[in-house]
Amino acid sequence: MKKDNKGFSLLELMIAVVILAIIIVPMLRGFVSSYRVNAKSRHLMRATTLAQDEMEIFEKEKIEDLLVMEDTDAAGNKTLRYDSTTTSMTKTGADGKEREHITYQFKREGVINDRADDREMFDVVVTLDPTVAPDGSTGVYEAENTKDLLVMNTVSGVDSATYIQRIRNEVNANGADEEVYKLYYARQLPDNITGANWTAGMFAQELDRKITLKIEQENQAGVMTTVVKVRYDYKTGYNNVPAEYREYTTKDKIIFNNAQTLDDEGNPIELKSVYLYYAPRYNDTAMEAVMHEKVSPDEIIIENKDKLPVNIYIIRQNILDPADETKKLGVYWDETTKTTAYKVPNGYDVNVTINEGIGADNMTYGRYFTNLNLGLQPGITGMGNEANITLKDCDSPGMTFSKDETLKRTGLKALDATEAKDRIYTMETAVYEHGADPDTSDPVVRLTGTKIE
């Protein structure tokens, strides 16, 4: 059988190559274009996912926690997660009163989308505006915030521990609101004392009071549980009170226990913030002359020896209703009118001791806030003498710190005596290319929503 071994001619081969080129080049262009579109879509999707993740964080966390939120690197060093700025605006509401509204901006650079296979970095800017609604209309949220301000002593939540001591109508008056008096009212005529009586008023004279706030972890049924407790200790130096009745300690009041407070995955919810609202015992000399009672400085002890990273608020309760004089706290002697008046006196001494650990960043693990007079609030009157703040390193008990060092290491910040803030914010989250200038560049993605405090 004869075989035909004839092949392609050069001309035929060239024609085939040309035909293939005509067909393949457009296809290659299509592949490249498709790749670019897919890459851009993936990039946009990653930026959108990052913006959504960031919005979830802001929806869940309180603003005061976001301002001090920290990240820890591999070496154990802590840095603030966000570079934050605030802009204050004073606007007149429908009732004619001026109110301050604060816009917050949080910036975070070099954020990595951990959900992506090939990790990309972005810069994120989150803006919280209490005066503009998401649709851009002004005055909507401003009006809502004006009529419904959130006062700090309404704070609550599954990730917060809150203790609010009942407020007395008259500071230093012997009322049943403090647990110590419940005992001594019942013992005004003790059975073992004959021919004499003593009262709660006598016990209150020359009285020392210590408030202890303890944050610790306990092993409960094999689970490490975070517990927060408050205890009041009283001791009188008044000799008319029998020695066996001169001291009284309340039972530990548990204000947080996450043993049965679980998240969606069944894990105990982490403690974020602790609020101690207490009623002070003023030691104003003019008031002591009227009340015939000597009051020693209040002592507040904060123990965080297990080094939990929480925000701790020490808040002196002052005025219930500034518009109603009868609802103000404090009794003092008015030399002008020669009468007893209601007002928070200036003379208030308090000693605060913080027992904490010092981290690798030379800061305490807790972050502290207070409306006590720290000498940081110029022009504010009626806050009493400067509080005496002491820091003790639980790992080095003999180490002492100056007041300036204490303020620096604890991050102690001053709160206004009465603080109110907006409840509703427009939340805008913009994700930029890493290194882009937000003032001149368009974001990769911009999402808007609402944050309710």
GULOFI-759757 format. One record per residue (C-alpha): x, y, z. Coordinates in nm, 3 decimals, padded with zeros to 5 digits, m for minus. Example, Ala and Ser with C-alpha at 12.3 -4.5 7.8 and 13.67 -1.06 7.14 Angstrom:
<atoms>
{{01.230, m00.450, 00.780}},
{{01.367, m00.106, 00.714}},
</atoms>
This chain:
<atoms>
{{00.000, 00.000, 00.000}},
{{00.137, 00.338, m00.099}},
{{00.149, 00.608, 00.171}},
{{00.104, 00.983, 00.110}},
{{00.378, 01.161, 00.308}},
{{00.309, 01.502, 00.166}},
{{00.310, 01.777, 00.444}},
{{00.198, 02.139, 00.476}},
{{00.359, 02.390, 00.252}},
{{00.513, 02.704, 00.397}},
{{00.234, 02.912, 00.251}},
{{m00.031, 02.696, 00.412}},
{{00.147, 02.721, 00.747}},
{{00.168, 03.099, 00.727}},
{{m00.200, 03.121, 00.639}},
{{m00.285, 02.902, 00.942}},
{{m00.075, 03.120, 01.173}},
{{m00.247, 03.436, 01.049}},
{{m00.590, 03.281, 01.099}},
{{m00.496, 03.171, 01.452}},
{{m00.360, 03.519, 01.531}},
{{m00.683, 03.679, 01.411}},
{{m00.880, 03.448, 01.639}},
{{m00.651, 03.431, 01.947}},
{{m00.552, 03.800, 01.990}},
{{m00.910, 03.917, 02.062}},
{{m00.954, 03.617, 02.291}},
{{m00.639, 03.709, 02.483}},
{{m00.759, 04.065, 02.512}},
{{m01.085, 03.932, 02.650}},
{{m00.903, 03.715, 02.902}},
{{m00.688, 04.011, 03.016}},
{{m00.991, 04.237, 03.039}},
{{m01.184, 03.972, 03.230}},
{{m00.890, 03.923, 03.466}},
{{m00.872, 04.295, 03.531}},
{{m01.246, 04.318, 03.593}},
{{m01.233, 04.018, 03.829}},
{{m00.931, 04.162, 04.013}},
{{m01.108, 04.496, 04.052}},
{{m01.422, 04.318, 04.172}},
{{m01.222, 04.116, 04.425}},
{{m01.051, 04.436, 04.541}},
{{m01.386, 04.612, 04.578}},
{{m01.537, 04.311, 04.754}},
{{m01.249, 04.298, 05.003}},
{{m01.280, 04.669, 05.073}},
{{m01.657, 04.633, 05.116}},
{{m01.613, 04.337, 05.351}},
{{m01.361, 04.536, 05.552}},
{{m01.600, 04.832, 05.573}},
{{m01.882, 04.602, 05.688}},
{{m01.658, 04.444, 05.953}},
{{m01.558, 04.787, 06.079}},
{{m01.921, 04.902, 06.095}},
{{m02.011, 04.596, 06.301}},
{{m01.741, 04.690, 06.552}},
{{m01.870, 05.047, 06.575}},
{{m02.231, 04.934, 06.610}},
{{m02.138, 04.708, 06.901}},
{{m01.884, 04.914, 07.097}},
{{m01.943, 05.228, 07.302}},
{{m01.776, 05.547, 07.182}},
{{m01.573, 05.584, 07.501}},
{{m01.441, 05.229, 07.449}},
{{m01.357, 05.297, 07.083}},
{{m01.155, 05.603, 07.183}},
{{m00.923, 05.389, 07.397}},
{{m00.942, 05.056, 07.209}},
{{m00.599, 04.899, 07.177}},
{{m00.421, 04.640, 06.962}},
{{m00.135, 04.421, 07.087}},
{{00.155, 04.326, 06.860}},
{{00.359, 04.005, 06.869}},
{{00.598, 04.160, 07.124}},
{{00.313, 04.240, 07.362}},
{{00.322, 04.616, 07.300}},
{{m00.009, 04.799, 07.303}},
{{m00.107, 05.081, 07.069}},
{{m00.431, 05.267, 07.017}},
{{m00.625, 05.109, 06.735}},
{{m00.769, 05.437, 06.608}},
{{m00.628, 05.784, 06.563}},
{{m00.934, 05.983, 06.671}},
{{m01.031, 06.348, 06.643}},
{{m01.339, 06.530, 06.768}},
{{m01.513, 06.840, 06.638}},
{{m01.751, 07.028, 06.867}},
{{m02.055, 07.210, 06.730}},
{{m02.289, 07.422, 06.941}},
{{m02.638, 07.445, 06.795}},
{{m02.966, 07.591, 06.911}},
{{m03.249, 07.342, 06.947}},
{{m03.620, 07.387, 06.895}},
{{m03.655, 07.480, 07.262}},
{{m03.415, 07.771, 07.215}},
{{m03.138, 07.613, 07.426}},
{{m02.786, 07.575, 07.296}},
{{m02.641, 07.224, 07.306}},
{{m02.304, 07.083, 07.216}},
{{m02.286, 06.809, 06.956}},
{{m01.957, 06.627, 06.894}},
{{m01.858, 06.469, 06.563}},
{{m01.603, 06.189, 06.593}},
{{m01.360, 06.072, 06.326}},
{{m01.164, 05.749, 06.368}},
{{m00.872, 05.666, 06.136}},
{{m00.698, 05.333, 06.105}},
{{m00.410, 05.282, 05.863}},
{{m00.260, 04.966, 05.715}},
{{m00.564, 04.748, 05.784}},
{{m00.538, 04.397, 05.642}},
{{m00.840, 04.207, 05.521}},
{{m00.779, 03.875, 05.692}},
{{m01.049, 03.705, 05.486}},
{{m00.854, 03.749, 05.160}},
{{m00.622, 03.480, 05.028}},
{{m00.365, 03.741, 04.923}},
{{m00.360, 03.999, 05.200}},
{{m00.418, 04.360, 05.097}},
{{m00.380, 04.671, 05.310}},
{{m00.629, 04.956, 05.328}},
{{m00.685, 05.272, 05.531}},
{{m01.022, 05.310, 05.705}},
{{m01.193, 05.632, 05.814}},
{{m01.513, 05.615, 06.023}},
{{m01.707, 05.936, 06.090}},
{{m01.986, 05.964, 06.349}},
{{m02.203, 06.273, 06.300}},
{{m02.494, 06.339, 06.540}},
{{m02.648, 06.623, 06.334}},
{{m02.689, 06.473, 05.985}},
{{m02.910, 06.180, 05.883}},
{{m02.778, 05.910, 05.642}},
{{m02.976, 06.063, 05.355}},
{{m02.787, 06.390, 05.404}},
{{m03.074, 06.584, 05.560}},
{{m02.973, 06.807, 05.848}},
{{m03.160, 06.864, 06.170}},
{{m03.318, 06.518, 06.181}},
{{m03.083, 06.344, 06.421}},
{{m02.997, 06.677, 06.578}},
{{m03.358, 06.719, 06.684}},
{{m03.378, 06.361, 06.812}},
{{m03.056, 06.400, 07.009}},
{{m03.171, 06.733, 07.153}},
{{m03.483, 06.586, 07.306}},
{{m03.336, 06.252, 07.410}},
{{m02.987, 06.292, 07.553}},
{{m02.824, 05.994, 07.719}},
{{m02.709, 06.069, 08.075}},
{{m02.411, 05.864, 08.189}},
{{m02.571, 05.712, 08.498}},
{{m02.813, 05.517, 08.277}},
{{m02.529, 05.302, 08.145}},
{{m02.591, 04.928, 08.141}},
{{m02.508, 04.632, 07.924}},
{{m02.404, 04.270, 07.924}},
{{m02.037, 04.366, 07.889}},
{{m02.042, 04.631, 08.163}},
{{m02.046, 04.625, 08.543}},
{{m02.242, 04.910, 08.700}},
{{m02.287, 05.002, 09.065}},
{{m02.504, 05.303, 09.154}},
{{m02.521, 05.399, 09.520}},
{{m02.855, 05.547, 09.613}},
{{m02.829, 05.924, 09.634}},
{{m02.919, 06.093, 09.957}},
{{m03.142, 06.399, 09.961}},
{{m02.901, 06.560, 10.206}},
{{m02.537, 06.467, 10.197}},
{{m02.413, 06.341, 10.537}},
{{m02.767, 06.310, 10.669}},
{{m02.830, 05.971, 10.826}},
{{m03.051, 05.802, 10.572}},
{{m03.150, 05.442, 10.519}},
{{m02.996, 05.447, 10.173}},
{{m02.654, 05.344, 10.301}},
{{m02.655, 04.989, 10.432}},
{{m02.454, 05.080, 10.739}},
{{m02.743, 05.276, 10.887}},
{{m02.986, 04.988, 10.855}},
{{m02.788, 04.811, 11.122}},
{{m02.745, 05.103, 11.358}},
{{m03.103, 05.226, 11.352}},
{{m03.198, 04.884, 11.487}},
{{m02.933, 04.912, 11.760}},
{{m03.007, 05.251, 11.908}},
{{m03.079, 05.082, 12.243}},
{{m02.851, 04.777, 12.257}},
{{m02.962, 04.516, 12.509}},
{{m02.619, 04.494, 12.672}},
{{m02.597, 04.867, 12.749}},
{{m02.789, 04.991, 13.052}},
{{m02.882, 05.353, 13.113}},
{{m02.734, 05.481, 12.786}},
{{m02.823, 05.498, 12.424}},
{{m02.637, 05.582, 12.106}},
{{m02.765, 05.654, 11.763}},
{{m02.670, 05.627, 11.401}},
{{m02.594, 05.998, 11.418}},
{{m02.328, 05.929, 11.679}},
{{m02.184, 05.654, 11.464}},
{{m02.163, 05.897, 11.172}},
{{m01.944, 06.135, 11.366}},
{{m01.570, 06.113, 11.293}},
{{m01.656, 05.847, 11.040}},
{{m01.410, 05.686, 10.800}},
{{m01.554, 05.523, 10.489}},
{{m01.371, 05.301, 10.242}},
{{m01.520, 05.186, 09.911}},
{{m01.346, 04.889, 09.749}},
{{m01.403, 04.794, 09.386}},
{{m01.248, 04.458, 09.304}},
{{m01.208, 04.316, 08.951}},
{{m01.084, 03.959, 08.948}},
{{m01.100, 03.622, 08.778}},
{{m01.224, 03.312, 08.956}},
{{m01.221, 02.946, 08.856}},
{{m01.585, 02.841, 08.867}},
{{m01.643, 02.476, 08.775}},
{{m01.332, 02.476, 08.556}},
{{m01.424, 02.798, 08.374}},
{{m01.230, 03.120, 08.430}},
{{m01.496, 03.372, 08.520}},
{{m01.466, 03.749, 08.553}},
{{m01.627, 03.887, 08.867}},
{{m01.664, 04.248, 08.986}},
{{m01.746, 04.321, 09.351}},
{{m01.814, 04.634, 09.558}},
{{m01.773, 04.660, 09.936}},
{{m01.820, 04.947, 10.183}},
{{m01.622, 04.959, 10.511}},
{{m01.711, 05.203, 10.790}},
{{m01.526, 05.294, 11.109}},
{{m01.615, 05.562, 11.362}},
{{m01.378, 05.730, 11.602}},
{{m01.657, 05.868, 11.821}},
{{m01.599, 05.750, 12.176}},
{{m01.969, 05.745, 12.272}},
{{m02.014, 05.443, 12.046}},
{{m01.916, 05.117, 12.220}},
{{m01.593, 04.972, 12.083}},
{{m01.758, 04.652, 11.959}},
{{m01.993, 04.856, 11.738}},
{{m01.748, 05.104, 11.588}},
{{m01.683, 04.911, 11.268}},
{{m01.917, 04.778, 11.004}},
{{m01.850, 04.611, 10.668}},
{{m02.112, 04.543, 10.405}},
{{m02.127, 04.214, 10.223}},
{{m01.953, 04.201, 09.884}},
{{m02.205, 04.306, 09.623}},
{{m02.141, 04.125, 09.293}},
{{m02.216, 04.360, 09.003}},
{{m02.075, 04.145, 08.722}},
{{m02.032, 03.772, 08.671}},
{{m02.002, 03.636, 08.319}},
{{m02.032, 03.269, 08.420}},
{{m02.378, 03.254, 08.264}},
{{m02.354, 03.551, 08.027}},
{{m02.246, 03.392, 07.700}},
{{m02.199, 03.514, 07.346}},
{{m02.337, 03.347, 07.033}},
{{m02.052, 03.095, 07.034}},
{{m02.110, 02.993, 07.396}},
{{m01.808, 03.179, 07.540}},
{{m01.830, 03.408, 07.846}},
{{m01.874, 03.770, 07.736}},
{{m01.562, 03.972, 07.813}},
{{m01.588, 04.260, 08.059}},
{{m01.536, 04.593, 07.881}},
{{m01.624, 04.866, 08.132}},
{{m01.683, 04.912, 08.505}},
{{m01.885, 05.207, 08.639}},
{{m01.874, 05.306, 09.008}},
{{m02.132, 05.576, 09.086}},
{{m02.107, 05.667, 09.451}},
{{m02.249, 05.935, 09.680}},
{{m01.970, 06.130, 09.854}},
{{m01.946, 06.218, 10.222}},
{{m01.852, 06.585, 10.214}},
{{m01.620, 06.720, 10.479}},
{{m01.693, 07.089, 10.424}},
{{m01.595, 07.273, 10.743}},
{{m01.899, 07.501, 10.738}},
{{m02.128, 07.203, 10.701}},
{{m01.950, 07.017, 10.981}},
{{m02.024, 07.311, 11.210}},
{{m02.394, 07.278, 11.130}},
{{m02.418, 06.899, 11.126}},
{{m02.188, 06.861, 11.429}},
{{m02.014, 06.578, 11.250}},
{{m01.653, 06.541, 11.148}},
{{m01.614, 06.351, 10.824}},
{{m01.281, 06.204, 10.720}},
{{m01.180, 06.195, 10.352}},
{{m01.347, 05.924, 10.148}},
{{m01.118, 05.638, 10.051}},
{{m01.171, 05.451, 09.724}},
{{m00.966, 05.142, 09.640}},
{{m00.963, 04.991, 09.292}},
{{m00.814, 04.642, 09.267}},
{{m00.735, 04.497, 08.924}},
{{m00.461, 04.257, 09.026}},
{{m00.551, 04.007, 08.755}},
{{m00.457, 04.278, 08.500}},
{{m00.776, 04.280, 08.296}},
{{m00.788, 04.535, 08.009}},
{{m01.104, 04.721, 08.110}},
{{m01.223, 05.081, 08.124}},
{{m01.293, 05.192, 08.481}},
{{m01.511, 05.492, 08.561}},
{{m01.506, 05.648, 08.910}},
{{m01.799, 05.886, 08.915}},
{{m01.905, 06.108, 09.203}},
{{m02.280, 06.163, 09.187}},
{{m02.361, 06.527, 09.231}},
{{m02.679, 06.697, 09.120}},
{{m03.004, 06.524, 09.036}},
{{m03.186, 06.821, 08.885}},
{{m03.000, 07.151, 08.836}},
{{m03.332, 07.325, 08.767}},
{{m03.485, 07.226, 09.100}},
{{m03.300, 07.356, 09.407}},
{{m03.476, 07.112, 09.641}},
{{m03.334, 06.817, 09.448}},
{{m02.974, 06.923, 09.473}},
{{m02.732, 06.729, 09.687}},
{{m02.537, 06.874, 09.976}},
{{m02.624, 07.068, 10.289}},
{{m02.419, 07.370, 10.385}},
{{m02.448, 07.669, 10.615}},
{{m02.509, 07.997, 10.434}},
{{m02.347, 08.271, 10.643}},
{{m02.533, 08.542, 10.452}},
{{m02.884, 08.414, 10.518}},
{{m02.793, 08.225, 10.838}},
{{m02.985, 07.924, 10.711}},
{{m02.917, 07.572, 10.594}},
{{m02.897, 07.566, 10.213}},
{{m02.882, 07.294, 09.952}},
{{m02.570, 07.298, 09.740}},
{{m02.271, 07.079, 09.666}},
{{m01.997, 07.226, 09.884}},
{{m01.645, 07.284, 09.758}},
{{m01.480, 07.107, 10.049}},
{{m01.452, 06.744, 09.950}},
{{m01.145, 06.529, 10.002}},
{{m01.099, 06.182, 09.859}},
{{m00.807, 05.940, 09.843}},
{{m00.806, 05.697, 09.549}},
{{m00.568, 05.399, 09.546}},
{{m00.528, 05.191, 09.230}},
{{m00.378, 04.843, 09.273}},
{{m00.280, 04.735, 08.922}},
{{m00.015, 04.571, 08.713}},
{{00.217, 04.758, 08.477}},
{{00.240, 04.625, 08.122}},
{{00.526, 04.623, 07.872}},
{{00.416, 04.966, 07.752}},
{{00.463, 05.104, 08.108}},
{{00.086, 05.155, 08.132}},
{{m00.169, 04.990, 08.357}},
{{m00.391, 04.728, 08.199}},
{{m00.703, 04.920, 08.296}},
{{m00.785, 05.267, 08.161}},
{{m00.934, 05.511, 08.409}},
{{m01.186, 05.795, 08.390}},
{{m01.330, 06.015, 08.665}},
{{m01.517, 06.337, 08.733}},
{{m01.319, 06.392, 09.052}},
{{m01.105, 06.703, 09.059}},
{{m00.768, 06.602, 08.914}},
{{m00.644, 06.956, 08.866}},
{{m00.706, 06.900, 08.493}},
{{m01.035, 07.087, 08.467}},
{{m00.951, 07.461, 08.463}},
{{m01.239, 07.691, 08.540}},
{{m01.462, 07.421, 08.689}},
{{m01.583, 07.501, 09.040}},
{{m01.771, 07.300, 09.296}},
{{m01.563, 06.986, 09.244}},
{{m01.387, 07.004, 09.577}},
{{m01.019, 06.974, 09.651}},
{{m00.794, 06.782, 09.415}},
{{m00.827, 06.408, 09.459}},
{{m00.522, 06.231, 09.596}},
{{m00.452, 05.954, 09.342}},
{{m00.203, 05.676, 09.426}},
{{m00.088, 05.393, 09.200}},
{{00.050, 05.070, 09.345}},
{{00.215, 04.809, 09.121}},
{{00.081, 04.473, 09.238}},
{{00.397, 04.304, 09.101}},
{{00.628, 04.546, 09.288}},
{{00.443, 04.649, 09.606}},
{{00.724, 04.875, 09.725}},
{{00.728, 05.088, 09.409}},
{{00.577, 05.435, 09.438}},
{{00.469, 05.676, 09.167}},
{{00.424, 06.051, 09.170}},
{{00.082, 06.195, 09.085}},
{{00.201, 06.293, 08.737}},
{{00.335, 05.941, 08.679}},
{{00.011, 05.793, 08.809}},
{{m00.199, 06.002, 08.574}},
{{00.026, 05.907, 08.281}},
{{00.049, 05.535, 08.354}},
{{m00.323, 05.488, 08.420}},
{{m00.429, 05.707, 08.128}},
{{m00.660, 05.875, 08.381}},
{{m00.888, 06.117, 08.201}},
{{m01.125, 06.378, 08.338}},
{{m01.500, 06.360, 08.281}},
{{m01.736, 06.650, 08.329}},
{{m01.927, 06.644, 08.657}},
{{m02.246, 06.575, 08.466}},
{{m02.198, 06.440, 08.115}},
{{m02.463, 06.400, 07.851}},
{{m02.408, 06.290, 07.496}},
{{m02.594, 06.234, 07.173}},
{{m02.761, 05.898, 07.127}},
{{m02.798, 05.871, 06.747}},
{{m02.516, 05.915, 06.496}},
{{m02.485, 05.885, 06.122}},
{{m02.197, 05.644, 06.064}},
{{m01.996, 05.679, 05.744}},
{{m01.723, 05.422, 05.679}},
{{m01.480, 05.496, 05.396}},
{{m01.207, 05.253, 05.286}},
{{m00.911, 05.400, 05.096}},
{{m00.610, 05.257, 04.920}},
{{m00.328, 05.231, 05.173}},
{{m00.137, 05.559, 05.179}},
{{m00.402, 05.760, 04.994}},
{{m00.492, 06.108, 05.120}},
{{m00.858, 06.104, 05.233}},
{{m00.882, 06.479, 05.167}},
{{m00.792, 06.447, 04.798}},
{{m00.862, 06.084, 04.706}},
{{m01.186, 05.900, 04.644}},
{{m01.243, 05.593, 04.861}},
{{m01.255, 05.242, 04.722}},
{{m01.590, 05.202, 04.893}},
{{m01.808, 05.420, 05.117}},
{{m02.089, 05.280, 05.336}},
{{m02.334, 05.468, 05.557}},
{{m02.543, 05.351, 05.848}},
{{m02.664, 05.448, 06.194}},
{{m02.502, 05.406, 06.534}},
{{m02.719, 05.419, 06.845}},
{{m02.543, 05.464, 07.178}},
</atoms>
